[in-house]
Amino acid sequence: MKIIAHRGYSAKYPELTQVAFEKALELPIHGVECDVRLTLDGELVIIHDPVIDRVSDGRGRVSTATLARLRDLNFGTAEHPQQVLTLPELLEMMQDHPDKHLYIETKHPVRYGRIIEEQVVRCLRHAALLDDPRMHFISFSPAAIIRMRHIAPRLDRIHLRRKIERRLNPLDVHPGKPTGLGVSLWRAKLRPSLIGRMGLPTYMWTVNDPDDMLWARDRGVDLLATDEPELALRTLGN
Protein backbone atom coordinates (compact mmCIF):
# COMPACT_ATOMS: atom_id res chain seq x y z
CA MET A 1 0.00 0.00 0.00
CA LYS A 2 1.27 3.46 -0.94
CA ILE A 3 0.91 6.31 1.54
CA ILE A 4 -0.13 9.75 0.26
CA ALA A 5 -0.04 12.84 2.48
CA HIS A 6 -3.48 14.44 2.06
CA ARG A 7 -3.11 18.21 1.54
CA GLY A 8 0.49 17.77 2.65
CA TYR A 9 1.14 16.90 6.28
CA SER A 10 -2.17 18.53 7.17
CA ALA A 11 -2.64 16.96 10.61
CA LYS A 12 0.42 18.78 11.92
CA TYR A 13 0.83 21.85 9.69
CA PRO A 14 -1.56 24.29 7.96
CA GLU A 15 -3.06 22.41 5.03
CA LEU A 16 -1.73 22.91 1.50
CA THR A 17 1.03 25.29 2.60
CA GLN A 18 4.70 25.15 1.74
CA VAL A 19 5.65 23.85 5.17
CA ALA A 20 2.97 21.12 5.02
CA PHE A 21 4.42 19.83 1.76
CA GLU A 22 8.04 20.23 2.85
CA LYS A 23 7.46 18.15 5.97
CA ALA A 24 5.49 15.50 4.07
CA LEU A 25 8.11 15.21 1.34
CA GLU A 26 10.80 14.57 3.95
CA LEU A 27 9.04 11.34 4.96
CA PRO A 28 9.62 7.95 3.30
CA ILE A 29 6.13 7.94 1.75
CA HIS A 30 4.86 7.53 -1.80
CA GLY A 31 3.70 11.10 -2.38
CA VAL A 32 1.45 14.05 -1.63
CA GLU A 33 -1.98 15.27 -2.70
CA CYS A 34 -3.06 18.83 -3.49
CA ASP A 35 -6.19 20.72 -4.55
CA VAL A 36 -6.02 23.45 -7.18
CA ARG A 37 -8.27 26.40 -8.03
CA LEU A 38 -8.05 29.28 -10.50
CA THR A 39 -7.77 32.89 -9.42
CA LEU A 40 -9.38 35.82 -11.20
CA ASP A 41 -6.14 36.40 -13.13
CA GLY A 42 -5.79 32.78 -14.19
CA GLU A 43 -3.24 31.52 -11.68
CA LEU A 44 -3.45 28.02 -10.23
CA VAL A 45 -3.37 28.20 -6.45
CA ILE A 46 -3.25 25.34 -3.96
CA ILE A 47 -6.49 25.89 -2.02
CA HIS A 48 -9.22 23.35 -1.23
CA ASP A 49 -12.30 25.47 -0.46
CA PRO A 50 -14.01 27.83 -2.92
CA VAL A 51 -13.66 30.54 -0.27
CA ILE A 52 -10.57 31.44 1.76
CA ASP A 53 -12.30 32.17 5.09
CA ARG A 54 -11.41 28.85 6.78
CA VAL A 55 -7.76 28.64 5.73
CA SER A 56 -6.55 32.24 5.82
CA ASP A 57 -6.97 35.54 7.64
CA GLY A 58 -8.94 36.91 4.70
CA ARG A 59 -12.42 36.50 3.29
CA GLY A 60 -13.96 35.94 -0.13
CA ARG A 61 -13.90 33.59 -3.08
CA VAL A 62 -10.73 32.30 -4.69
CA SER A 63 -12.20 32.79 -8.17
CA THR A 64 -12.75 36.53 -7.63
CA ALA A 65 -9.35 37.26 -6.07
CA THR A 66 -6.09 37.94 -7.86
CA LEU A 67 -2.92 36.12 -6.92
CA ALA A 68 -1.48 39.42 -5.68
CA ARG A 69 -4.37 39.82 -3.25
CA LEU A 70 -4.03 36.25 -1.99
CA ARG A 71 -0.29 36.81 -1.50
CA ASP A 72 -1.11 39.49 1.07
CA LEU A 73 -2.96 36.99 3.28
CA ASN A 74 -1.67 34.55 5.86
CA PHE A 75 -2.49 30.89 5.17
CA GLY A 76 -0.46 29.70 8.15
CA THR A 77 -0.56 30.63 11.82
CA ALA A 78 0.20 33.85 13.65
CA GLU A 79 3.49 32.36 14.84
CA HIS A 80 4.39 30.80 11.48
CA PRO A 81 2.78 32.72 8.61
CA GLN A 82 2.52 31.10 5.17
CA GLN A 83 1.77 32.59 1.78
CA VAL A 84 -0.59 30.92 -0.63
CA LEU A 85 1.21 28.31 -2.73
CA THR A 86 0.83 28.06 -6.51
CA LEU A 87 0.96 24.88 -8.57
CA PRO A 88 4.17 25.95 -10.39
CA GLU A 89 5.82 26.46 -6.99
CA LEU A 90 4.73 23.04 -5.79
CA LEU A 91 5.98 21.46 -9.02
CA GLU A 92 9.34 23.12 -8.40
CA MET A 93 9.40 21.56 -4.93
CA MET A 94 8.67 18.16 -6.47
CA GLN A 95 11.75 18.47 -8.67
CA ASP A 96 13.85 18.29 -5.50
CA HIS A 97 12.18 14.98 -4.57
CA PRO A 98 12.49 12.75 -7.63
CA ASP A 99 11.18 9.73 -5.71
CA LYS A 100 7.88 11.36 -4.73
CA HIS A 101 4.54 11.39 -6.58
CA LEU A 102 2.03 14.25 -6.81
CA TYR A 103 -1.75 13.81 -7.01
CA ILE A 104 -3.40 16.97 -8.38
CA GLU A 105 -7.13 17.42 -7.80
CA THR A 106 -9.07 20.02 -9.74
CA LYS A 107 -12.16 21.29 -7.93
CA HIS A 108 -15.57 21.39 -9.62
CA PRO A 109 -17.98 22.96 -10.23
CA VAL A 110 -16.07 26.19 -10.85
CA ARG A 111 -16.87 29.25 -12.91
CA TYR A 112 -13.88 28.67 -15.19
CA GLY A 113 -14.91 25.16 -16.26
CA ARG A 114 -12.47 23.32 -18.48
CA ILE A 115 -9.87 26.10 -18.24
CA ILE A 116 -8.64 24.68 -14.95
CA GLU A 117 -7.63 21.36 -16.57
CA GLU A 118 -6.04 23.22 -19.47
CA GLN A 119 -4.00 25.31 -17.04
CA VAL A 120 -2.89 22.22 -15.11
CA VAL A 121 -1.63 20.67 -18.34
CA ARG A 122 0.10 23.94 -19.26
CA CYS A 123 1.90 24.04 -15.90
CA LEU A 124 2.95 20.40 -16.12
CA ARG A 125 4.22 20.88 -19.66
CA HIS A 126 6.14 24.03 -18.71
CA ALA A 127 7.81 22.13 -15.85
CA ALA A 128 8.62 19.21 -18.20
CA LEU A 129 6.49 16.95 -15.99
CA LEU A 130 3.48 16.25 -18.21
CA ASP A 131 4.76 12.80 -19.17
CA ASP A 132 6.39 12.09 -15.82
CA PRO A 133 4.87 8.93 -14.27
CA ARG A 134 5.09 10.64 -10.85
CA MET A 135 2.31 13.04 -11.83
CA HIS A 136 -1.32 12.02 -11.35
CA PHE A 137 -4.65 13.75 -11.98
CA ILE A 138 -7.63 13.15 -9.70
CA SER A 139 -11.14 14.59 -9.75
CA PHE A 140 -14.71 13.98 -8.64
CA SER A 141 -15.88 15.37 -11.99
CA PRO A 142 -16.47 12.85 -14.81
CA ALA A 143 -16.27 15.75 -17.27
CA ALA A 144 -12.82 16.63 -15.97
CA ILE A 145 -11.67 13.02 -16.40
CA ILE A 146 -12.98 13.03 -19.98
CA ARG A 147 -11.28 16.36 -20.72
CA MET A 148 -7.96 15.20 -19.33
CA ARG A 149 -8.11 12.04 -21.40
CA HIS A 150 -8.32 14.20 -24.52
CA ILE A 151 -5.76 16.88 -23.67
CA ALA A 152 -3.24 14.72 -21.77
CA PRO A 153 -3.98 11.08 -22.63
CA ARG A 154 -0.79 9.72 -21.06
CA LEU A 155 -1.45 11.33 -17.68
CA ASP A 156 -2.74 8.98 -14.96
CA ARG A 157 -6.43 9.77 -14.29
CA ILE A 158 -8.16 8.75 -11.08
CA HIS A 159 -11.90 9.30 -10.84
CA LEU A 160 -13.04 9.90 -7.26
CA ARG A 161 -16.54 8.62 -6.57
CA ARG A 162 -18.85 11.28 -5.13
CA LYS A 163 -21.17 10.36 -2.27
CA ILE A 164 -24.20 11.10 -4.45
CA GLU A 165 -23.08 8.45 -6.95
CA ARG A 166 -24.26 5.84 -4.50
CA ARG A 167 -27.75 6.66 -5.77
CA LEU A 168 -27.13 8.22 -9.19
CA ASN A 169 -24.54 5.73 -10.44
CA PRO A 170 -25.47 2.34 -8.90
CA LEU A 171 -23.75 0.47 -11.75
CA ASP A 172 -20.49 2.30 -10.99
CA VAL A 173 -19.89 3.48 -14.56
CA HIS A 174 -16.94 5.80 -15.20
CA PRO A 175 -16.59 7.72 -18.49
CA GLY A 176 -13.24 8.96 -19.70
CA LYS A 177 -11.51 5.61 -19.20
CA PRO A 178 -9.92 6.43 -15.84
CA THR A 179 -6.74 4.57 -14.96
CA GLY A 180 -7.71 4.41 -11.28
CA LEU A 181 -10.81 4.79 -9.12
CA GLY A 182 -11.24 6.55 -5.78
CA VAL A 183 -13.53 5.69 -2.91
CA SER A 184 -13.99 7.19 0.53
CA LEU A 185 -13.37 5.07 3.60
CA TRP A 186 -17.03 5.51 4.55
CA ARG A 187 -18.37 4.21 1.25
CA ALA A 188 -15.82 1.40 1.02
CA LYS A 189 -17.02 0.07 4.36
CA LEU A 190 -20.59 0.13 3.05
CA ARG A 191 -19.59 -1.61 -0.18
CA PRO A 192 -16.15 -3.27 -0.02
CA SER A 193 -16.62 -4.68 -3.53
CA LEU A 194 -15.80 -1.19 -4.87
CA ILE A 195 -12.17 -1.80 -3.88
CA GLY A 196 -10.28 -3.09 -6.90
CA ARG A 197 -13.34 -2.84 -9.15
CA MET A 198 -12.68 -3.16 -12.91
CA GLY A 199 -9.16 -4.30 -12.06
CA LEU A 200 -8.09 -0.69 -11.49
CA PRO A 201 -5.99 0.67 -8.60
CA THR A 202 -8.04 2.00 -5.68
CA TYR A 203 -7.35 5.40 -4.13
CA MET A 204 -8.95 5.75 -0.68
CA TRP A 205 -9.41 8.93 1.34
CA THR A 206 -9.15 10.16 4.13
CA VAL A 207 -7.87 7.45 6.46
CA ASN A 208 -6.49 8.68 9.78
CA ASP A 209 -7.21 5.88 12.25
CA PRO A 210 -4.75 2.95 12.60
CA ASP A 211 -7.53 0.35 12.59
CA ASP A 212 -8.94 1.82 9.39
CA MET A 213 -5.48 1.85 7.80
CA LEU A 214 -5.09 -1.85 8.53
CA TRP A 215 -8.63 -2.52 7.29
CA ALA A 216 -7.83 -0.80 3.99
CA ARG A 217 -4.53 -2.62 3.62
CA ASP A 218 -6.09 -6.02 4.26
CA ARG A 219 -8.71 -5.40 1.56
CA GLY A 220 -6.24 -4.49 -1.14
CA VAL A 221 -6.39 -0.70 -1.26
CA ASP A 222 -3.49 0.51 -3.40
CA LEU A 223 -3.28 4.21 -2.49
CA LEU A 224 -4.08 5.55 0.97
CA ALA A 225 -4.62 9.30 1.42
CA THR A 226 -4.12 10.38 5.03
CA ASP A 227 -3.66 13.55 7.05
CA GLU A 228 -1.38 11.51 9.34
CA PRO A 229 1.47 10.19 7.18
CA GLU A 230 3.80 9.47 10.12
CA LEU A 231 1.06 7.52 11.89
CA ALA A 232 0.47 5.59 8.66
CA LEU A 233 4.17 4.76 8.45
CA ARG A 234 4.20 3.47 12.02
CA THR A 235 1.02 1.47 11.43
CA LEU A 236 1.77 0.04 8.01
CA GLY A 237 5.57 0.09 7.94
CA ASN A 238 7.80 1.80 5.38
C-alpha positions as CSV (number, residue, x, y, z in Angstrom):
1,M,0.0,0.0,0.0
2,K,1.3,3.5,-0.9
3,I,0.9,6.3,1.5
4,I,-0.1,9.8,0.3
5,A,0.0,12.8,2.5
6,H,-3.5,14.4,2.1
7,R,-3.1,18.2,1.5
8,G,0.5,17.8,2.6
9,Y,1.1,16.9,6.3
10,S,-2.2,18.5,7.2
11,A,-2.6,17.0,10.6
12,K,0.4,18.8,11.9
13,Y,0.8,21.9,9.7
14,P,-1.6,24.3,8.0
15,E,-3.1,22.4,5.0
16,L,-1.7,22.9,1.5
17,T,1.0,25.3,2.6
18,Q,4.7,25.1,1.7
19,V,5.6,23.9,5.2
20,A,3.0,21.1,5.0
21,F,4.4,19.8,1.8
22,E,8.0,20.2,2.8
23,K,7.5,18.1,6.0
24,A,5.5,15.5,4.1
25,L,8.1,15.2,1.3
26,E,10.8,14.6,4.0
27,L,9.0,11.3,5.0
28,P,9.6,7.9,3.3
29,I,6.1,7.9,1.8
30,H,4.9,7.5,-1.8
31,G,3.7,11.1,-2.4
32,V,1.5,14.1,-1.6
33,E,-2.0,15.3,-2.7
34,C,-3.1,18.8,-3.5
35,D,-6.2,20.7,-4.6
36,V,-6.0,23.5,-7.2
37,R,-8.3,26.4,-8.0
38,L,-8.0,29.3,-10.5
39,T,-7.8,32.9,-9.4
40,L,-9.4,35.8,-11.2
41,D,-6.1,36.4,-13.1
42,G,-5.8,32.8,-14.2
43,E,-3.2,31.5,-11.7
44,L,-3.5,28.0,-10.2
45,V,-3.4,28.2,-6.4
46,I,-3.3,25.3,-4.0
47,I,-6.5,25.9,-2.0
48,H,-9.2,23.4,-1.2
49,D,-12.3,25.5,-0.5
50,P,-14.0,27.8,-2.9
51,V,-13.7,30.5,-0.3
52,I,-10.6,31.4,1.8
53,D,-12.3,32.2,5.1
54,R,-11.4,28.9,6.8
55,V,-7.8,28.6,5.7
56,S,-6.5,32.2,5.8
57,D,-7.0,35.5,7.6
58,G,-8.9,36.9,4.7
59,R,-12.4,36.5,3.3
60,G,-14.0,35.9,-0.1
61,R,-13.9,33.6,-3.1
62,V,-10.7,32.3,-4.7
63,S,-12.2,32.8,-8.2
64,T,-12.8,36.5,-7.6
65,A,-9.4,37.3,-6.1
66,T,-6.1,37.9,-7.9
67,L,-2.9,36.1,-6.9
68,A,-1.5,39.4,-5.7
69,R,-4.4,39.8,-3.3
70,L,-4.0,36.3,-2.0
71,R,-0.3,36.8,-1.5
72,D,-1.1,39.5,1.1
73,L,-3.0,37.0,3.3
74,N,-1.7,34.5,5.9
75,F,-2.5,30.9,5.2
76,G,-0.5,29.7,8.2
77,T,-0.6,30.6,11.8
78,A,0.2,33.8,13.6
79,E,3.5,32.4,14.8
80,H,4.4,30.8,11.5
81,P,2.8,32.7,8.6
82,Q,2.5,31.1,5.2
83,Q,1.8,32.6,1.8
84,V,-0.6,30.9,-0.6
85,L,1.2,28.3,-2.7
86,T,0.8,28.1,-6.5
87,L,1.0,24.9,-8.6
88,P,4.2,25.9,-10.4
89,E,5.8,26.5,-7.0
90,L,4.7,23.0,-5.8
91,L,6.0,21.5,-9.0
92,E,9.3,23.1,-8.4
93,M,9.4,21.6,-4.9
94,M,8.7,18.2,-6.5
95,Q,11.7,18.5,-8.7
96,D,13.8,18.3,-5.5
97,H,12.2,15.0,-4.6
98,P,12.5,12.7,-7.6
99,D,11.2,9.7,-5.7
100,K,7.9,11.4,-4.7
101,H,4.5,11.4,-6.6
102,L,2.0,14.2,-6.8
103,Y,-1.8,13.8,-7.0
104,I,-3.4,17.0,-8.4
105,E,-7.1,17.4,-7.8
106,T,-9.1,20.0,-9.7
107,K,-12.2,21.3,-7.9
108,H,-15.6,21.4,-9.6
109,P,-18.0,23.0,-10.2
110,V,-16.1,26.2,-10.9
111,R,-16.9,29.3,-12.9
112,Y,-13.9,28.7,-15.2
113,G,-14.9,25.2,-16.3
114,R,-12.5,23.3,-18.5
115,I,-9.9,26.1,-18.2
116,I,-8.6,24.7,-14.9
117,E,-7.6,21.4,-16.6
118,E,-6.0,23.2,-19.5
119,Q,-4.0,25.3,-17.0
120,V,-2.9,22.2,-15.1
121,V,-1.6,20.7,-18.3
122,R,0.1,23.9,-19.3
123,C,1.9,24.0,-15.9
124,L,3.0,20.4,-16.1
125,R,4.2,20.9,-19.7
126,H,6.1,24.0,-18.7
127,A,7.8,22.1,-15.9
128,A,8.6,19.2,-18.2
129,L,6.5,17.0,-16.0
130,L,3.5,16.3,-18.2
131,D,4.8,12.8,-19.2
132,D,6.4,12.1,-15.8
133,P,4.9,8.9,-14.3
134,R,5.1,10.6,-10.9
135,M,2.3,13.0,-11.8
136,H,-1.3,12.0,-11.4
137,F,-4.6,13.7,-12.0
138,I,-7.6,13.1,-9.7
139,S,-11.1,14.6,-9.7
140,F,-14.7,14.0,-8.6
141,S,-15.9,15.4,-12.0
142,P,-16.5,12.9,-14.8
143,A,-16.3,15.7,-17.3
144,A,-12.8,16.6,-16.0
145,I,-11.7,13.0,-16.4
146,I,-13.0,13.0,-20.0
147,R,-11.3,16.4,-20.7
148,M,-8.0,15.2,-19.3
149,R,-8.1,12.0,-21.4
150,H,-8.3,14.2,-24.5
151,I,-5.8,16.9,-23.7
152,A,-3.2,14.7,-21.8
153,P,-4.0,11.1,-22.6
154,R,-0.8,9.7,-21.1
155,L,-1.5,11.3,-17.7
156,D,-2.7,9.0,-15.0
157,R,-6.4,9.8,-14.3
158,I,-8.2,8.7,-11.1
159,H,-11.9,9.3,-10.8
160,L,-13.0,9.9,-7.3
161,R,-16.5,8.6,-6.6
162,R,-18.9,11.3,-5.1
163,K,-21.2,10.4,-2.3
164,I,-24.2,11.1,-4.5
165,E,-23.1,8.4,-7.0
166,R,-24.3,5.8,-4.5
167,R,-27.7,6.7,-5.8
168,L,-27.1,8.2,-9.2
169,N,-24.5,5.7,-10.4
170,P,-25.5,2.3,-8.9
171,L,-23.7,0.5,-11.7
172,D,-20.5,2.3,-11.0
173,V,-19.9,3.5,-14.6
174,H,-16.9,5.8,-15.2
175,P,-16.6,7.7,-18.5
176,G,-13.2,9.0,-19.7
177,K,-11.5,5.6,-19.2
178,P,-9.9,6.4,-15.8
179,T,-6.7,4.6,-15.0
180,G,-7.7,4.4,-11.3
181,L,-10.8,4.8,-9.1
182,G,-11.2,6.5,-5.8
183,V,-13.5,5.7,-2.9
184,S,-14.0,7.2,0.5
185,L,-13.4,5.1,3.6
186,W,-17.0,5.5,4.5
187,R,-18.4,4.2,1.2
188,A,-15.8,1.4,1.0
189,K,-17.0,0.1,4.4
190,L,-20.6,0.1,3.0
191,R,-19.6,-1.6,-0.2
192,P,-16.2,-3.3,0.0
193,S,-16.6,-4.7,-3.5
194,L,-15.8,-1.2,-4.9
195,I,-12.2,-1.8,-3.9
196,G,-10.3,-3.1,-6.9
197,R,-13.3,-2.8,-9.2
198,M,-12.7,-3.2,-12.9
199,G,-9.2,-4.3,-12.1
200,L,-8.1,-0.7,-11.5
201,P,-6.0,0.7,-8.6
202,T,-8.0,2.0,-5.7
203,Y,-7.3,5.4,-4.1
204,M,-8.9,5.8,-0.7
205,W,-9.4,8.9,1.3
206,T,-9.2,10.2,4.1
207,V,-7.9,7.4,6.5
208,N,-6.5,8.7,9.8
209,D,-7.2,5.9,12.2
210,P,-4.7,3.0,12.6
211,D,-7.5,0.4,12.6
212,D,-8.9,1.8,9.4
213,M,-5.5,1.8,7.8
214,L,-5.1,-1.9,8.5
215,W,-8.6,-2.5,7.3
216,A,-7.8,-0.8,4.0
217,R,-4.5,-2.6,3.6
218,D,-6.1,-6.0,4.3
219,R,-8.7,-5.4,1.6
220,G,-6.2,-4.5,-1.1
221,V,-6.4,-0.7,-1.3
222,D,-3.5,0.5,-3.4
223,L,-3.3,4.2,-2.5
224,L,-4.1,5.6,1.0
225,A,-4.6,9.3,1.4
226,T,-4.1,10.4,5.0
227,D,-3.7,13.6,7.1
228,E,-1.4,11.5,9.3
229,P,1.5,10.2,7.2
230,E,3.8,9.5,10.1
231,L,1.1,7.5,11.9
232,A,0.5,5.6,8.7
233,L,4.2,4.8,8.4
234,R,4.2,3.5,12.0
235,T,1.0,1.5,11.4
236,L,1.8,0.0,8.0
237,G,5.6,0.1,7.9
238,N,7.8,1.8,5.4
